[in-house]
Amino acid sequence: MGTPDQSPHTLAPGRIGAAAVAFFALAATAPIAVLVHVVPAAYATGGGPLVPIAFLAAGLVLIVFTGGYAAMAHRAPFAGAMYTYVAKGLGKPAGAGAAWLAVASYQVLQLGLYGLTGAAAAPLLRSWLGAEAQWWMVAAGCWLVITLCGTIRVEVSSGLIALLVLAEGAVVTGFAVANAIDPVAGGRTAATIAPSGVDMPVLGLLLAVALLAFAGFETSGAYAEEAIRPRRDPGNAAYGTVLAVTLLLAGASWSLAVAAGTGQIAALARERGSELLFDLAAARLAPWAVTLGRLMLLTGLLAAMLALHHTIARYLFALGRERVLPSGLSRTAVRTWAPRNASLVQSLAAGVALLAAYAIGVSDVAVLGRRLLVAGALGVLVLLVGTSLAALLHLNQVPDGEGAWSRFAAPLLSTVALGVIGYLTVRELGPLLGVPGSSALRWIVPVGVALVAIAGALHALLLRRLRPEIYEAIGRGVVVVPALPAPREPSDERQPGAHRPERVNR
């Protein structure tokens, strides 16, 4: 419970540890959704053994990135996370652009996950109730749960998310083990891990796919103010999340090739698509295990949406505290210290977007959801590049005891690697979005990402001109007190008999 002297602009300090922060970040990556919707598409392109290798390579790049990320989190343990880091390293306009891009990207990711929940719930509803439900019914139920959970104590939310993530990880691991110990004839061979040749265009596409699949691991920084060790837990959680996701996705994707056979995995993935994981499990496990896997897909999507909700709310809270956005967003609940106003605003925004999708008659929400996920993940990738570059500049311009690895080598290497993968992602947007090369979406998505970041930077420049005290506080993680109007000079036009001050000549 809050104390009598609690500031209304304070998050609950010391409520969650590094493990709880890691569970929030793990949930946001939705690994089971990646295995169901992303990995089959990667195999269908003919990636073969390169698919698990691509996840390992992406994980290595992000481990290197986390060196600089953890150092920045240590210096700026604020809920604004990457917004704060970019502001410190690249300037306040760039920081505001990062803030806008972060909020927009996480919102788009959450909406994309809403689009996948209907498809995930349909088999369960048919099996259990013999009923069909429209996508918007399932989305509305998830929205209600997320809205209610968004305003409760952070440690309660972390416990719920930890339970869902552990169950999801256990089921995915069980499926992978079943595939590995019962391979198709000749499936467990060196060919599943050693490609005979490397198709460079396919490799570029797979690297883009793999890195986008990690989107969400970087959300650990948003919980710094509520962590037991604010300067250490976010960085440690980011390391743990990257390691866990890398092992889970690389191992589980390899097990699919073992279960299907190296020569058959591409054709089977094209034929079965998002059912590939469950079909291979059905051939080796009892029917209830497959049903459990489908349930974990649904709960995994719910956990990811809830984790993204908490992240967006904390970004809005940080922006409200600095008055970059309305200050009401930074007010927290008295009993829970949760960012209640920011949480409710985020729920309102998601609800309006879902209502708009229903009103215009969106039918194939699964396809729309996957495209939204690609668009949101591209925005996160741009944020990672900006954060890495900011770390390289800030940590070296203002050294404060960091070693050469975290201060220079890690940010430099990750900036180059993430920049290359960013280029590959933009180049391969057509296949990633599932559209032909002539589709307007190939340029609408990157242009949209750029426009959001530019709009945020222009907002900062406007603040510099009109509200300099707010501009100066961007990225500092402090409560901005509105400047009082300057006292008016005494006027000579006074009422009769009023005393007029004497002029003093010096």
Backbone hydrogen bonds, N-H to C=O, Kabsch-Sander energy under -0.5 kcal/mol:
donor,donor_aa,acceptor,acceptor_aa,energy
2,G,334,V,-0.9
6,Q,3,T,-2.0
10,T,7,S,-1.1
12,A,337,W,-0.7
14,G,227,A,-1.0
15,R,12,A,-0.7
15,R,226,E,-1.5
16,I,226,E,-2.3
21,V,17,G,-2.2
22,A,18,A,-2.4
23,F,19,A,-2.0
24,F,20,A,-1.8
25,A,21,V,-2.0
26,L,22,A,-3.2
27,A,23,F,-2.6
28,A,24,F,-1.8
29,T,25,A,-1.2
30,A,26,L,-0.8
30,A,27,A,-1.1
33,A,30,A,-0.6
34,V,30,A,-1.7
35,L,31,P,-2.1
36,V,32,I,-1.7
37,H,33,A,-2.8
38,V,33,A,-0.5
38,V,34,V,-2.0
39,V,34,V,-2.4
42,A,38,V,-2.0
43,Y,39,V,-2.5
44,A,40,P,-2.4
45,T,41,A,-1.0
46,G,43,Y,-1.8
47,G,42,A,-1.2
50,L,47,G,-2.1
51,V,48,G,-2.0
53,I,49,P,-1.2
54,A,50,L,-2.6
55,F,51,V,-1.5
56,L,52,P,-1.9
57,A,53,I,-2.5
58,A,54,A,-2.6
59,G,55,F,-2.4
60,L,56,L,-2.1
61,V,57,A,-2.3
62,L,58,A,-2.2
63,I,59,G,-2.0
64,V,60,L,-2.0
65,F,61,V,-2.4
66,T,62,L,-2.1
67,G,63,I,-0.6
67,G,64,V,-1.2
68,G,64,V,-0.7
68,G,65,F,-0.6
69,Y,65,F,-2.1
70,A,66,T,-2.9
71,A,67,G,-1.3
72,M,68,G,-2.2
73,A,69,Y,-2.5
74,H,70,A,-1.9
75,R,71,A,-1.5
76,A,72,M,-2.5
78,F,76,A,-2.3
81,A,78,F,-1.7
83,Y,80,G,-2.0
84,T,81,A,-0.9
85,Y,81,A,-2.1
86,V,82,M,-2.7
87,A,83,Y,-1.9
88,K,84,T,-1.9
89,G,85,Y,-1.9
90,L,86,V,-3.3
91,G,86,V,-0.5
91,G,87,A,-0.9
95,G,91,G,-2.1
96,A,92,K,-2.6
97,G,93,P,-2.2
98,A,94,A,-2.4
99,A,95,G,-2.2
100,W,96,A,-2.4
101,L,97,G,-2.4
102,A,98,A,-2.7
103,V,99,A,-2.4
104,A,100,W,-2.4
105,S,101,L,-2.8
106,Y,102,A,-2.6
107,Q,103,V,-1.9
108,V,104,A,-2.5
109,L,105,S,-2.5
110,Q,106,Y,-2.3
111,L,107,Q,-2.4
112,G,108,V,-2.4
113,L,109,L,-2.0
114,Y,110,Q,-2.0
115,G,111,L,-1.7
116,L,112,G,-0.8
116,L,113,L,-0.6
117,T,113,L,-1.0
117,T,114,Y,-0.6
118,G,114,Y,-0.7
120,A,116,L,-1.9
121,A,117,T,-2.4
122,A,118,G,-1.7
124,L,120,A,-0.5
125,L,121,A,-2.5
126,R,122,A,-2.2
127,S,123,P,-2.2
128,W,124,L,-2.9
129,L,125,L,-2.0
130,G,125,L,-0.9
130,G,126,R,-0.6
131,A,125,L,-1.5
137,M,134,Q,-0.9
138,V,134,Q,-1.4
139,A,135,W,-2.6
140,A,136,W,-2.4
141,G,137,M,-1.9
142,C,138,V,-2.3
143,W,139,A,-2.7
144,L,140,A,-2.1
145,V,141,G,-1.9
146,I,142,C,-2.6
147,T,143,W,-2.6
148,L,144,L,-2.1
149,C,145,V,-2.4
150,G,146,I,-1.7
151,T,148,L,-0.8
152,I,149,C,-1.0
156,V,153,R,-0.5
157,S,153,R,-2.2
158,S,154,V,-2.6
159,G,155,E,-1.6
160,L,156,V,-2.2
161,I,157,S,-2.7
162,A,158,S,-2.6
163,L,159,G,-2.1
164,L,160,L,-2.1
165,V,161,I,-2.8
166,L,162,A,-2.6
167,A,163,L,-2.0
168,E,164,L,-2.4
169,G,165,V,-2.9
170,A,166,L,-2.3
171,V,167,A,-2.1
172,V,168,E,-2.4
173,T,169,G,-2.5
174,G,170,A,-2.4
175,F,171,V,-2.6
176,A,172,V,-2.4
177,V,173,T,-2.7
178,A,174,G,-2.4
179,N,175,F,-2.2
180,A,176,A,-2.2
181,I,177,V,-2.5
182,D,178,A,-1.0
184,V,258,V,-1.7
187,G,184,V,-3.0
189,T,187,G,-1.6
192,T,189,T,-1.5
193,I,190,A,-1.6
194,A,190,A,-1.9
199,D,197,G,-0.6
200,M,198,V,-0.9
203,L,199,D,-2.9
204,G,200,M,-2.6
205,L,201,P,-2.0
206,L,202,V,-2.7
207,L,203,L,-2.5
208,A,204,G,-1.9
209,V,205,L,-2.6
210,A,206,L,-3.0
211,L,207,L,-2.4
212,L,208,A,-2.3
213,A,209,V,-1.6
214,F,210,A,-0.5
214,F,211,L,-1.4
215,A,212,L,-1.5
217,F,214,F,-2.1
219,T,216,G,-1.6
220,S,217,F,-1.0
221,G,218,E,-1.0
222,A,219,T,-1.5
223,Y,220,S,-1.6
224,A,221,G,-1.4
226,E,223,Y,-1.0
227,A,223,Y,-0.6
227,A,224,A,-1.1
228,I,16,I,-2.2
232,R,229,R,-1.5
233,D,229,R,-2.8
236,N,232,R,-2.5
237,A,233,D,-2.8
238,A,234,P,-2.1
239,Y,235,G,-2.2
240,G,236,N,-2.5
241,T,237,A,-2.6
242,V,238,A,-2.4
243,L,239,Y,-2.3
244,A,240,G,-2.5
245,V,241,T,-2.8
246,T,242,V,-2.4
247,L,243,L,-2.3
248,L,244,A,-2.3
249,L,245,V,-2.8
250,A,246,T,-2.4
251,G,247,L,-2.2
252,A,248,L,-2.5
253,S,249,L,-2.3
254,W,250,A,-1.9
255,S,251,G,-2.0
256,L,252,A,-1.2
257,A,253,S,-1.3
258,V,254,W,-1.9
259,A,255,S,-2.3
260,A,256,L,-2.1
261,G,257,A,-2.6
264,Q,261,G,-0.8
265,I,261,G,-1.8
268,L,264,Q,-2.6
269,A,265,I,-2.5
270,R,266,A,-2.2
271,E,267,A,-2.0
272,R,268,L,-2.9
273,G,269,A,-2.1
275,E,272,R,-2.1
276,L,273,G,-1.9
279,D,275,E,-2.7
280,L,276,L,-2.3
281,A,277,L,-1.6
282,A,278,F,-2.4
283,A,279,D,-1.3
284,R,281,A,-1.5
285,L,281,A,-2.5
289,A,286,A,-1.1
290,V,286,A,-1.2
291,T,287,P,-2.3
292,L,288,W,-2.3
293,G,289,A,-2.0
294,R,290,V,-2.2
295,L,291,T,-2.2
296,M,292,L,-2.5
297,L,293,G,-1.8
298,L,294,R,-1.8
299,T,295,L,-2.7
300,G,296,M,-2.6
301,L,297,L,-2.0
302,L,298,L,-2.0
303,A,299,T,-2.7
304,A,300,G,-2.2
305,M,301,L,-2.4
306,L,302,L,-2.4
307,A,303,A,-2.5
308,L,304,A,-2.4
309,H,305,M,-2.1
310,H,306,L,-2.2
311,T,307,A,-1.9
312,I,308,L,-2.8
313,A,309,H,-2.5
314,R,310,H,-1.8
315,Y,311,T,-2.0
316,L,312,I,-2.6
317,F,313,A,-2.4
318,A,314,R,-2.3
319,L,315,Y,-2.4
320,G,316,L,-2.5
321,R,317,F,-2.4
322,E,318,A,-1.5
323,R,320,G,-1.1
324,V,319,L,-2.0
325,L,319,L,-1.5
329,L,326,P,-1.8
330,S,327,S,-2.0
331,R,328,G,-1.4
332,T,8,P,-2.5
333,A,338,A,-2.4
337,W,333,A,-1.8
340,R,338,A,-2.6
341,N,331,R,-1.2
342,A,329,L,-0.7
343,S,339,P,-2.5
344,L,340,R,-2.6
345,V,341,N,-2.3
346,Q,342,A,-2.3
347,S,343,S,-2.3
348,L,344,L,-2.4
349,A,345,V,-2.4
350,A,346,Q,-2.5
351,G,347,S,-2.7
352,V,348,L,-2.5
353,A,349,A,-2.1
354,L,350,A,-2.4
355,L,351,G,-2.4
356,A,352,V,-2.3
357,A,353,A,-2.1
358,Y,354,L,-2.2
359,A,355,L,-2.7
360,I,356,A,-2.2
361,G,358,Y,-0.9
362,V,357,A,-2.3
365,V,363,S,-1.9
368,L,364,D,-1.8
369,G,365,V,-2.9
370,R,366,A,-2.1
371,R,367,V,-2.0
372,L,368,L,-2.5
373,L,369,G,-2.2
374,V,370,R,-1.8
375,A,371,R,-2.4
376,G,372,L,-2.9
377,A,373,L,-2.5
378,L,374,V,-2.1
379,G,375,A,-1.7
380,V,376,G,-1.9
381,L,377,A,-2.3
382,V,378,L,-2.1
383,L,379,G,-1.8
384,L,380,V,-2.3
385,V,381,L,-2.2
386,G,382,V,-2.4
387,T,383,L,-2.8
388,S,384,L,-2.5
389,L,385,V,-2.4
390,A,386,G,-2.5
391,A,387,T,-2.5
392,L,388,S,-2.1
393,L,389,L,-2.1
394,H,390,A,-3.0
395,L,391,A,-2.1
396,N,392,L,-0.7
397,Q,393,L,-2.2
398,V,394,H,-2.6
407,R,403,G,-2.2
408,F,404,A,-2.1
409,A,404,A,-2.2
410,A,405,W,-3.2
412,L,408,F,-2.3
413,L,409,A,-2.8
414,S,410,A,-2.5
415,T,411,P,-2.2
416,V,412,L,-2.0
417,A,413,L,-2.7
418,L,414,S,-3.0
419,G,415,T,-2.0
420,V,416,V,-2.3
421,I,417,A,-2.4
422,G,418,L,-2.5
423,Y,419,G,-2.1
424,L,420,V,-2.3
425,T,421,I,-2.4
426,V,422,G,-2.2
427,R,423,Y,-2.4
428,E,424,L,-2.1
429,L,426,V,-1.2
432,L,428,E,-2.1
433,L,429,L,-2.8
434,G,430,G,-1.3
435,V,430,G,-2.4
439,S,436,P,-1.9
442,R,439,S,-1.2
443,W,440,A,-1.4
444,I,440,A,-2.4
445,V,441,L,-1.8
447,V,443,W,-2.0
448,G,444,I,-2.5
449,V,445,V,-2.2
450,A,446,P,-2.3
451,L,447,V,-2.7
452,V,448,G,-2.1
453,A,449,V,-1.9
454,I,450,A,-2.5
455,A,451,L,-2.6
456,G,452,V,-1.9
457,A,453,A,-2.0
458,L,454,I,-2.6
459,H,455,A,-2.1
460,A,456,G,-1.8
461,L,457,A,-2.1
462,L,458,L,-2.2
463,L,459,H,-2.1
464,R,460,A,-2.2
465,R,461,L,-1.3
466,L,462,L,-2.6
467,R,463,L,-2.5
470,I,467,R,-1.1
471,Y,467,R,-2.1
472,E,468,P,-2.5
473,A,469,E,-0.6
473,A,470,I,-0.7
474,I,470,I,-0.5
474,I,471,Y,-1.3
476,R,473,A,-2.3
480,V,321,R,-2.2
480,V,478,V,-0.5
481,V,479,V,-0.6
494,R,492,D,-1.8
498,A,495,Q,-2.2
505,N,503,R,-0.6
